[in-house]
Amino acid sequence: MRRLLYEIVEGLRIAGRAIWVNKMRSVLTTLGIIIGIASVTGMATVINGIDRQFEEALSEFGTDVLYVRRWPLASGPGTEWWNYINRPRIEPELAETIDQRSRFAVATVPTTSTNRTIGYRSTTLIGVTVNGVGADYPRVHPPDIEDGRFFSAVEARSADNVVVLGATVARELFPVEQPLGKTITIGGRRFRVVGTQVQQGSGAEGGSSADNQVRIPFATFNKLFGTRQRSIDIEVKVASVAVMDRAADEITGIVRVARKLDAIEENNFEIASQEDVRQQFAPVKFAIYGIGLFLTALALLVGGIGVMNIMFVSVKERTKEIGIRKAVGAKRHTILTQFLIEAIIICLLGGALGIGLSAGLTTLLTTLIGVQAVLPFETVMLAFGICTGVGVAFGLAPAWQAAQAEPIAALRYE
């Protein structure tokens, strides 16, 4: 063990001296590794960020919530929209039908939305998403209220002009005031603020962040803006995740009966869940991962070939040194270890620079495209592990050539 440790320390010293003597060549050699590791870590951080945002968006749908819709919840590539455009609209009364007939439904609400201008005194917000939701909405999606409360069932059934503000809307309308009890305008109509929600971050509901939305009673929405020409969804809270499939089958039957569909007719509606969205986007995520792995593997291959090439040059330049070391008793594995260590150090230096570059790119991507890209410690360790693997894989052939050199021939080499 002591001898092995001595050989490693000696190999590190010799490798460090060789790299320092040929600084420019070493830097140029590491460029391929820098690009490769920056690609690996950059791709990993972006993919992790996208995956995390996707899961956060999915969490808004709820693991135990089913959606009765006219259109599929997620329209992926190849969706035949003409098969859905002529479907009859979802009527809000269907929510009450499902609530009365389903054994698995805990709560059922109709939802719809529109974009309206919202104002308070001299402040105006254009194109804010206004969601009309039923009285049982808090039972389907328990709201995270920061101040105040959600509107009550009595207010919802009475079609009162009350509103719950998303965090961003509340902050922009009331930068220095307390919003509770204040009167704002939504599409020119006066509403009383009864609550504000906590900061949610990016989400999937309505295609935008929940922070940029407001919620009003469904009956109020219908009274002021109308629902006849709008897309309506029915959201059904199921008793537990374990009965989701049975609940979906039961609700499908209830809706088919309500729509008077014959046994041979296809469904003219969709029953969707969070898992359906995950399965819909699984091929897209797989394609992103595949492309990312291919590009990073290609970059690392180019970098590894560069390391191998420069190590062959280094072996040729130091042939006489190899002969002298062998002549005084150096073993083959000692020479092999020395050049492998040199290749690994070159790769690790490139990896460190690549991780530094990736950290800068991560910050830039987060700023420019809003992806919550992070560089976790596990990714950094993976990058250094890859560097070590590349150093061993592409440094082995030159190191083996050096270890196999005959002492007499090496001493005569000019």
VOGU-3710 file (C-alpha; in Angstrom, 3 decimals, decimal comma):
1> mrrllyeive> 0,000/0,000/0,000  2,835/2,382/0,861  4,527/1,641/-2,468  1,286/2,231/-4,377  0,739/5,518/-2,566  4,303/6,606/-3,364  3,805/5,778/-7,058  0,588/7,809/-7,174  2,220/10,815/-5,476  5,227/10,578/-7,776
11> glriagraiw> 2,925/10,249/-10,795  1,030/13,362/-9,720  4,265/15,310/-9,335  5,590/14,279/-12,757  2,229/14,850/-14,444  1,868/18,280/-12,863  5,354/19,276/-14,013  4,673/18,053/-17,566  1,386/19,964/-17,764  2,985/23,118/-16,356
21> vnkmrsvltt> 5,867/22,984/-18,844  3,377/22,716/-21,743  0,721/25,115/-20,419  -0,642/26,301/-23,776  -0,820/22,810/-25,195  -2,579/21,566/-22,070  -5,123/24,382/-22,228  -5,876/23,692/-25,896  -6,182/19,992/-25,111  -8,738/20,657/-22,409
31> lgiiigiasv> -11,000/22,722/-24,722  -12,774/19,613/-25,944  -13,284/18,400/-22,391  -14,453/21,867/-21,317  -17,078/21,902/-24,075  -18,085/18,320/-23,333  -18,487/18,802/-19,575  -20,230/22,159/-20,068  -22,628/20,348/-22,402  -23,191/17,516/-19,922
41> tgmatvingi> -23,791/19,722/-16,890  -25,667/22,384/-18,857  -27,992/19,834/-20,420  -28,516/18,112/-17,063  -29,380/21,358/-15,282  -31,777/22,526/-17,999  -33,491/19,125/-18,214  -33,796/18,955/-14,423  -35,216/22,478/-14,378  -37,751/21,699/-17,102
51> drqfeealse> -38,692/18,430/-15,397  -39,188/20,174/-12,062  -41,334/22,910/-13,603  -43,343/20,260/-15,441  -43,990/18,383/-12,183  -44,912/21,634/-10,426  -47,350/22,413/-13,220  -48,824/18,919/-12,981  -49,316/19,314/-9,250  -51,940/21,985/-9,967
61> fgtdvlyvrr> -54,098/19,372/-11,658  -54,153/17,249/-8,509  -53,399/13,544/-8,264  -56,998/12,750/-7,271  -58,863/15,041/-9,673  -60,551/14,021/-12,929  -61,406/16,491/-15,694  -64,414/16,220/-17,991  -63,525/18,216/-21,084  -64,417/18,762/-24,685
71> wplasgpgte> -60,757/18,701/-25,708  -57,915/16,467/-24,478  -56,114/17,884/-21,464  -52,808/17,770/-23,369  -52,771/18,090/-27,142  -49,463/16,600/-28,226  -47,947/16,198/-31,705  -50,264/14,492/-34,141  -53,481/15,483/-32,360  -56,350/15,374/-34,870
81> wwnyinrpri> -58,153/18,539/-33,850  -60,920/18,046/-36,412  -62,130/15,054/-34,368  -62,845/17,387/-31,428  -63,968/20,662/-32,990  -67,554/19,466/-33,626  -68,076/17,953/-30,203  -70,927/19,476/-28,163  -69,858/21,883/-25,427  -69,698/20,838/-21,796
91> epelaetidq> -72,690/22,249/-19,933  -72,188/23,492/-16,348  -75,242/21,512/-15,209  -73,248/18,344/-15,874  -71,293/19,039/-12,668  -74,437/18,668/-10,567  -75,404/15,486/-12,422  -72,022/13,888/-11,711  -72,108/15,054/-8,089  -75,522/13,443/-7,534
101> rsrfavatvp> -74,891/10,138/-9,313  -71,234/9,314/-8,686  -70,237/7,148/-5,710  -66,603/8,196/-5,923  -66,983/11,970/-6,398  -66,258/14,001/-3,257  -66,799/17,392/-4,906  -67,585/18,547/-8,450  -67,224/22,049/-9,905  -67,577/23,722/-13,299
111> ttstnrtigy> -64,738/26,048/-14,338  -64,214/28,493/-17,186  -62,034/31,507/-17,923  -61,626/34,669/-19,943  -59,108/37,502/-20,250  -60,143/40,900/-18,947  -58,654/44,253/-17,984  -58,377/44,723/-14,232  -57,964/48,108/-12,598  -57,638/49,862/-9,268
121> rsttligvtv> -57,601/53,656/-9,269  -54,874/54,650/-11,780  -53,365/51,162/-12,119  -54,526/48,977/-15,011  -53,566/45,388/-15,859  -54,451/44,175/-19,351  -55,208/40,583/-20,323  -55,449/39,088/-16,834  -56,948/35,590/-16,725  -60,281/35,599/-14,865
131> ngvgadyprv> -61,357/32,139/-13,699  -64,992/31,426/-12,883  -65,166/28,507/-10,445  -67,972/26,698/-8,641  -68,828/26,882/-4,963  -66,982/23,636/-4,121  -63,717/24,731/-5,726  -61,848/24,903/-2,379  -62,692/21,218/-1,823  -61,302/20,248/-5,239
141> hppdiedgrf> -58,201/22,487/-5,119  -57,578/23,691/-1,562  -56,383/27,276/-2,103  -53,225/28,651/-0,489  -54,569/31,892/0,943  -52,040/34,443/2,139  -54,466/37,115/3,360  -58,214/37,039/3,803  -60,219/34,040/2,626  -61,694/32,290/-0,381
151> fsavearsad> -65,223/33,325/-1,289  -67,911/31,382/0,568  -70,479/28,959/-0,857  -73,196/31,516/-0,107  -71,347/34,224/-2,080  -70,779/31,778/-4,932  -74,438/30,727/-5,158  -75,632/34,326/-4,794  -73,379/35,462/-7,672  -71,771/38,153/-5,514
161> nvvvlgatva> -69,071/40,316/-7,058  -66,203/39,028/-4,942  -62,707/38,102/-6,104  -59,581/36,301/-4,905  -56,373/37,742/-6,380  -53,245/35,894/-7,472  -50,017/37,035/-5,817  -48,651/38,987/-8,804  -51,973/40,705/-9,510  -52,297/41,716/-5,857
171> relfpveqpl> -48,733/43,043/-5,759  -49,109/45,101/-8,942  -52,512/46,541/-8,043  -51,630/47,224/-4,408  -47,871/47,842/-4,148  -48,203/49,746/-0,849  -51,799/49,126/0,262  -53,614/46,219/1,872  -55,932/44,764/-0,832  -58,544/43,165/1,449
181> gktitiggrr> -61,882/44,959/1,297  -60,812/47,210/-1,578  -62,949/47,537/-4,710  -61,377/46,809/-8,090  -62,822/46,665/-11,588  -62,820/43,558/-13,778  -63,944/44,266/-17,323  -65,566/47,473/-16,088  -67,495/45,752/-13,262  -66,837/46,459/-9,597
191> frvvgtqvqq> -65,557/43,584/-7,390  -64,671/43,424/-3,717  -61,366/41,740/-2,840  -61,906/39,049/-0,203  -58,551/37,256/-0,378  -55,115/36,952/-1,953  -53,178/33,777/-2,712  -49,577/32,939/-1,859  -46,899/33,024/-4,537  -47,302/29,906/-6,674
201> gsgaeggssa> -44,658/30,235/-9,392  -45,145/29,013/-12,960  -48,076/26,696/-13,513  -50,321/25,018/-15,998  -53,761/26,282/-15,149  -55,077/28,507/-17,878  -51,719/28,192/-19,616  -50,119/30,795/-17,351  -48,933/31,262/-13,819  -51,618/31,142/-11,133
211> dnqvripfat> -50,051/34,308/-9,727  -51,304/36,236/-12,779  -54,908/35,067/-12,400  -57,953/35,935/-10,323  -60,902/33,773/-9,275  -64,558/34,755/-9,063  -67,715/32,674/-8,480  -68,911/30,727/-11,523  -72,417/32,170/-11,197  -70,967/35,699/-11,143
221> fnklfgtrqr> -68,893/34,900/-14,229  -71,999/33,601/-16,024  -74,029/36,653/-15,018  -71,472/39,222/-16,172  -69,534/37,581/-19,025  -71,694/34,645/-20,119  -70,668/31,027/-20,627  -72,602/29,934/-23,726  -69,688/30,518/-26,109  -66,901/29,528/-23,729
231> sidievkvas> -65,043/26,342/-23,001  -66,190/24,799/-19,723  -64,477/22,013/-17,781  -65,909/19,882/-15,021  -63,411/19,081/-12,271  -64,192/16,078/-10,075  -62,447/15,432/-6,758  -62,222/11,649/-6,257  -62,320/9,952/-2,859  -58,769/8,593/-3,217
241> vavmdraade> -56,059/7,944/-5,786  -56,659/4,194/-5,408  -60,100/4,419/-7,062  -59,168/6,792/-9,900  -59,666/4,190/-12,629  -63,012/3,033/-11,236  -64,127/6,641/-10,825  -63,135/7,448/-14,420  -65,180/4,491/-15,700  -68,176/5,454/-13,581
251> itgivrvark> -68,074/9,121/-14,631  -67,707/8,097/-18,271  -70,949/6,119/-17,942  -72,720/9,011/-16,191  -71,729/11,493/-18,892  -72,670/9,093/-21,696  -76,139/8,656/-20,168  -76,497/12,422/-19,661  -75,594/12,964/-23,329  -77,869/10,138/-24,510
261> ldaieennfe> -75,108/8,301/-26,378  -75,872/4,851/-27,821  -73,711/1,882/-26,914  -72,031/1,904/-30,356  -71,296/5,646/-30,338  -67,863/6,918/-29,345  -67,390/9,328/-26,460  -67,784/12,960/-27,483  -65,891/14,158/-24,413  -62,635/13,469/-22,566
271> iasqedvrqq> -62,011/12,148/-19,069  -58,485/13,200/-18,196  -56,196/13,117/-15,158  -52,725/14,194/-14,125  -51,305/10,832/-15,173  -52,729/11,271/-18,704  -50,732/14,486/-19,115  -47,575/12,781/-17,839  -48,010/9,932/-20,326  -48,783/12,381/-23,131
281> fapvkfaiyg> -45,504/14,226/-22,644  -43,377/11,160/-21,860  -42,251/10,733/-25,533  -41,315/14,427/-25,687  -39,214/14,150/-22,517  -37,604/10,964/-23,836  -36,706/12,721/-27,106  -35,178/15,670/-25,203  -33,126/13,308/-23,043  -32,012/11,305/-26,087
291> iglfltalal> -30,897/14,362/-28,057  -29,130/15,757/-24,998  -27,252/12,504/-24,356  -26,231/12,227/-28,021  -24,867/15,767/-28,178  -22,971/15,483/-24,909  -21,563/12,071/-25,828  -20,384/13,509/-29,160  -18,715/16,462/-27,429  -16,985/14,159/-24,936
301> lvggigvmni> -15,833/11,858/-27,752  -14,193/14,793/-29,526  -12,586/15,917/-26,269  -11,393/12,405/-25,493  -9,806/12,025/-28,917  -7,971/15,301/-28,321  -6,639/14,006/-25,003  -5,532/10,731/-26,595  -3,763/12,571/-29,400  -1,846/14,884/-27,080
311> mfvsvkertk> -0,904/11,987/-24,802  0,584/10,090/-27,755  2,624/13,223/-28,532  3,695/13,443/-24,891  4,801/9,782/-24,890  6,859/10,328/-28,043  8,511/13,465/-26,627  9,436/11,711/-23,378  10,579/8,388/-24,827  14,157/8,855/-23,548
321> eigirkavga> 12,813/9,739/-20,081  10,780/6,516/-20,138  13,916/4,574/-21,097  15,930/6,100/-18,241  13,214/5,353/-15,680  12,967/1,751/-16,874  16,728/1,387/-16,876  16,878/2,315/-13,195  14,152/-0,151/-12,254  10,739/1,434/-12,959
331> krhtiltqfl> 8,033/-1,192/-13,518  5,588/-1,196/-16,392  2,637/-0,471/-14,113  4,533/2,540/-12,708  4,920/4,073/-16,181  1,307/3,165/-16,991  0,076/4,835/-13,798  2,133/7,964/-14,473  0,644/8,640/-17,909  -2,870/7,659/-16,835
341> ieaiiicllg> -2,645/10,174/-13,990  -1,515/12,838/-16,447  -4,479/12,130/-18,758  -6,900/12,172/-15,815  -5,500/15,475/-14,484  -5,903/17,091/-17,911  -9,514/15,886/-18,050  -10,246/17,025/-14,479  -8,859/20,496/-15,207  -11,073/20,682/-18,272
351> galgiglsag> -13,988/19,406/-16,199  -13,495/22,084/-13,536  -13,437/24,820/-16,185  -16,439/23,237/-17,905  -18,442/23,206/-14,659  -17,559/26,865/-14,092  -18,765/27,688/-17,615  -21,924/25,653/-17,038  -22,671/27,529/-13,800  -22,532/30,805/-15,733
361> lttllttlig> -24,760/29,400/-18,481  -27,218/28,163/-15,857  -27,605/31,677/-14,476  -27,937/33,090/-17,995  -30,609/30,569/-18,998  -32,572/31,217/-15,827  -32,525/34,935/-16,608  -33,263/34,751/-20,350  -35,810/31,933/-20,751  -37,138/31,607/-17,216
371> vqavlpfetv> -36,193/27,939/-16,796  -35,474/27,219/-13,143  -32,137/25,627/-13,991  -30,025/24,605/-11,029  -26,617/22,946/-10,796  -26,969/20,306/-8,052  -23,994/18,775/-6,268  -24,831/15,354/-7,747  -24,395/16,729/-11,275  -21,006/18,224/-10,363
381> mlafgictgv> -19,817/14,901/-8,959  -21,157/13,112/-12,043  -19,174/15,512/-14,247  -15,936/14,798/-12,393  -16,673/11,075/-12,587  -17,124/11,380/-16,344  -13,839/13,299/-16,581  -12,031/10,512/-14,759  -13,649/7,917/-17,018  -12,694/9,825/-20,166
391> gvafglapaw> -9,124/10,225/-18,883  -8,790/6,485/-18,241  -10,528/5,432/-21,462  -8,621/7,733/-23,824  -5,356/7,844/-21,886  -5,015/4,076/-21,587  -3,670/3,456/-25,121  -0,853/6,078/-24,896  -0,037/4,969/-21,334  0,086/1,331/-22,437
401> qaaqaepiaa> 2,396/2,250/-25,323  4,726/4,006/-22,853  4,633/1,070/-20,437  5,499/-1,420/-23,204  8,523/0,540/-24,462  11,829/-1,381/-24,467  14,477/0,391/-22,346  17,320/0,045/-24,898  15,220/1,291/-27,828  13,844/4,131/-25,692
411> lrye> 17,330/5,265/-24,623  18,474/5,364/-28,276  15,404/7,375/-29,382  16,164/10,896/-30,635
//
